[in-house]
Amino acid sequence: MGDRVAVKYNSADEGEDRKGGHGIPKVSMVPLIFLIFYEVSGGPFGIEDSVKAAGPLLAIVGFLLFALIWSIPEALITAEMGTIVPALGGGLPRTLAVLILTVALTYMNYRGLTIVGWVAVLLGVFSLLPFFVMGLIAIPRIEPSRWLEMDLGSVNWGLWVFSDIARILGGIWLHSWIQAAAALSNMGNFLTEMSSDSYQLLGMAERGMLPDFFAKRSRYGTPLIGILFTAFGVILLSWMSFQEIIAAENYLYCFGMILEFIAFIKLRVTHPNASRPYKIPLGTIGAVLMIIPPALLIVVVMALASFKVMVVSVMAMIVGFMLQPCLVYVEKKRWLRFSISADLPDLPDSQEAAEDDTVPLVF
């Protein structure tokens, strides 16, 4: 058996009833776009500290460079690895608010990815529209002569600077809209993160990496245990501030990206002939060179983390490393049931095929 994996790829809107695995309706293109949007961004909220630290000009230049150094390589790697094996795989009053929101958003995930997708569309439109309105109102006040100014001493950007600017430009109604958009944008991030995390747990269970009970689905086809497990984790993290949670998430995300880079190169070396409907037009050397800039950026981000964030993140990683051999031991002792779903395509094995249909364009 070679590296070839026979997998049929369909478009997002293909099929009469548009049903996916387990009879679950497929997510259409527009909700999918907004799900991806909330997975990677969720709007401009959170960039205020960048402007405060470097000024408007350098902040904009940094965002443009970030797209080249980080976003493009990550998108290419995700596209290639995703086609090898396509499978599904964020005081008392504050506590009460966290619990109520967690229950409400968890229920939406329980009802299905289609609902989550269309809710993400509504939240995305509501969150982005006030910035479009604010831009239109600001057109008469544009001063091109100030575009290249970089007086860091006069930069005074804080957490709610967008709402302050909105109040200056449009009044209290635009100020309130921006603040509501910030809150709903966070809800959109929560929804999509819970959805992706729960499906990752389900996918790991279907691959035999986690106990079978993580593969349990609700009557709507959603990963029931994964959703509850993710909601419980959110409640545990509620003792941390929003900034600390974002920093810890970014720290762990960076570590996960390092593992993804390693897996990407390893698959290129050990399974060069595996079926890849999409393949980055680079050889192994070119692929290594492509991931060096984002890898260096990851090191910088992790080095700049606060001590508290670093401790929490490192502890989480240690637990993760210890969990894997523990799960192997549990499976060996048959204390819990592990199995691989028969509906999944086979992972590429270690045997090499005689030839590869996809030829790299460079290197």
N, C-alpha and C positions, 0 to 999 in steps of 0.2 A: 504493500500500500504506500503510495507516494504522498507528496505534499499537497496534492490537489484536493480541494474541498468543494463538492458540488453544491452550490448555493444559488438559488434563484433570487434575483433582485427585481423588485417592483417599484414603480413610482409611488409617491405619497398618495395619489388619488386613483390608483389603479384598482380595478375590481368593481363588480356591480354593487355588492353590499359593503365593500370597504371594511372587511373584517380582518383582524390580525389573528395572532395566536390565541387559543382558548376562547375564540369567538368575540374577542374584545374589539370594538370599533377602532379603526386607525385614526390617528390624529391628522387632521388636514393641514395644508401647508401654512396658512396664516397663524393658527395656534402654535404650530411647531416653531415658527420664526420667533414668536414672543416667548415661548418656553426657553429657547436658546438665548434670547435677549436677557431674560432674567437670570439664566444660569451664569452668564459672563459679565453682566453689567447691572441692569436694573435702572439705569438713568445716571445723570451726572452727580447725584448725591454721594458725597464722600470724597470729592476731589478738592474740597475747600482747603485742606491742609497742604496740598501740593502747591496751590497758588500762594498761600501764606508763606511757604518755605522758599519758593523760587521766583515768585512774581508771575504775572499773567503770561508774558511772552515765553519764558522758559517752560512754564507748565504746559502750554499748548504744544511747543516743540517736543517736550518729553512724551506727551500722549501720542503724537505722530510717530516718533521713533519707537515707542513701546509697541505699536501695532506691527511694525516691521520686525523688531527684535524678538517679540514674544508671540503675538497673536498669529502671525502667518505660519511660523514653524509648528506651533501647537495645532492649528487647524489642519495642516498637511499631515502631521503624524496621526491625529485622530481619524482623519479620513482613510488613511491607508490601513491602520490597525483595525478600524471598525469594519472594513470590508473583508478582512481575513476570516473573522468569525463574527458575523452580525448577530448580536443577541442583546436583549434588554439587561441589561445588567446593573435655617438656617434657626422694701417695706410692705405691708399687707396689700394696699391698693395696687401696687405694681405686681405683686404676686398673683392677685386675683385677675388682673388684666392679662398677664401672661397665660394663666390657665384658661381663661375664656377664649382668648385668641387661638391658643394652641388647639383647644377642642374644636373650634369652628373650622380652622384651616385643615386640621387632621381629617375631619368629616368630609371636606371637599376632596381630599386625596383618596379617601375611602370609596367615594362614589365613582371615581374613574379619571383617567388621564384626559379624556375629552373635556370634562367639566373644568379640570385644572387649566387646560389649554385656553379655553374661551374666557375663563376668569382672568388669565394672564393677559389676554388681548385687551379686555376692558380696563384692567389696571394699567397696562402699558400706555394705552391711548390717553387715559386720564392723567397719567404722570408726565407724559412728554408734551402734551398740548400746551400747558401753561408756559413752557420755555419757548415754544413757537410764537405764542401771543406776546410774550415779553420781548422777543427779538424784533417782532414787527413794530411794537411801540417804541423800541429803542432806535429804530432806523433814523429818525430825524436828529438824534443826538450823536450820531457816529462822527468821530473825529479821527480820520486816517493818520493825522500827524502824530497821534499818541500811540499808534499800534506798536511802535518799536521802543517805547519807553520801558525802562526796566529799573525803576526806582524802588528797591526793595524796602526802603525805610517808610514809604507811604502805603505799603500794602497792608491792609487790615482785614483779612478774611477770617471769618469764624465759622462755626458750625451752621448757623442760620443765615449766612450771608445772602443766599439766593432769595429767601423770603424778604430780607431787608431791601435788596435791590428791587424786588417786585413791588414793594410798598412805595418806593420812591418813583418808579415808573408808572404804575397803574393804580395805586391806592390799596386800601385794605382788602378789597375783593381779590386782587391778584396775589397779595401777601398770604391770604388764607388759602387760596388755591394751591400755592406752592407748598405750604406746610402740609396740607392734606395729601398732596402728591407724594411728598417725602414719606409719609406714613404708609400710604398704599403701595409705594414702591418696595418698602421693606416687607410688606405682606406678600407681594409678588415673589420676592427673593425666597421667602419662607416656603411658599407653596411649591415652587419649582425645585428647591433644594430637597425638601421632604420627598417629593415625587422621585427624583433621581436617586437619592440615597436608598429609599425603600426598594426600588427596582434593582439596585446594585446588590442589596442583600438577597433578594429573590434569585437573581442571576447566579450569585455565588452558591446558594443552596442547590440550584438546579445543576450546577457543575460539581456538586459533591464537596465543596469547600466549607460549607456550613451545614448544620443539622437540617433534616428534612422539614422541620416545622417552620423554618424561615421561608420555605417555598409554598406555604399555605396561602391560598387566594380566597378573597371574599366572593360573594355571589356576583359582584360586579367585575370580577377578574383582577382585582387589585391586590398587591402584596400585603395582606392583613397584618402579619406579625412584623414585617419590615416597617410599616407605617407606625404601629404602636411603639416599636423599639426606637424609631427616630423621634417620635413625640416625647418619649421618656427622656431621651438625651437632651432635647431642647429645654425641658423643665429643669434638668440638672444644671444646665449652663446658665440658667436665669440669674444666678448669684453674681455673674460677671457683668461688667458694663458692656454696652453695645460696642464701643471701640475695642475693648479687650477681646470680645467674641470674634469680631471681624479680623483682628490681628492674629488670633489663634487659628482661625479658619485659614487665613492666608498662609500661615506658617506650615500647617499640615498639608495644605494644597501644594505648596512648593515642594515639600518632601515627596508627596505623591507624584508630582511631575518628574522629579528625579528618577523615581522608579519607572515611570512611563518611558522616559528617555532610554533607560537601560534596557527595558523590555523591547523597545523599538529596534535598537541596534542589535540586540541578541537575536531577535527573529530574522533580521536581515542576514545575520551570519549563519545561524543554525538552520533556517528554513528559507533559503533564497528562492526556491521554486514553488513555495506555497501560492495558491491561487489568490491573486490580488486584483480584483476588478478595477481598483484604483491604486496606482503606485506612484510615489513621489519620483519624478524623473532625475534621480540622483543615485549614484552608486553608494557603496558603504562608506567610503572616505568622504564623499560629499555630504552624506547624511550626518556623519560625525561633526563635520565642520558647521553644518546648519544648526545643530543643537548647542554648540559652544556658547554663543552669545546669550541665549535664554538661560543656560545653566549658570553662567557667571552672574546674571541678574538675580537668579534664585539665591545664590550664595550671599549676595549683598542684602537682599530682603530679609533673609534669615538672620544675618549678623546684626541687623538694625532692630530686631525685635526686643521688646522690654524683657526684663528678667522674669516677671510673672508669666508673661505669655510664653516665654521660652520653656519655663519649668512645666507649665500645664501641657504644652505641646509635646515636649520630650517624654513626659510621663505617659501620655496617650500613645506615643509611638512604641514605648517599651512594652506597654500592655498589649499592643498589637503584635509585636514580635514574640511575646511569650504565649499569646493565644494560639498561634498556629501549631506549635508542637503539642500544646495541651489538647487541641481538637484532634490531632492525629492519634494521641493516646486514648482519647475518649472513643474514637471510632474503632481503634484496635480492641478495646475492652467491650465494645458494643453496648456502651451505656446509652448512646443515642444513635439514631438511625441516620446514615448518610447514603445518598444515592445520586446517580447522574440521570437526568431526564433523557428519555429516548427521543424526544422531539427536537433536541438541539443538534446542530451540525457538529461533526467531529472536529476537534482541534488538530492542527497540523502535527504529524508525528515527526520523529527524528530522521526518517529515511529521506533521501534526496531523490527527486525525480530526474529523469534523464535530461530534460531541457526546460527552459523557462520561457513562456510566451511573451513576457514583458521585458524589453531591453532598456536599461537605463540610458538616458540621453547624454549624460556627462559622467566624467570620471570612469 
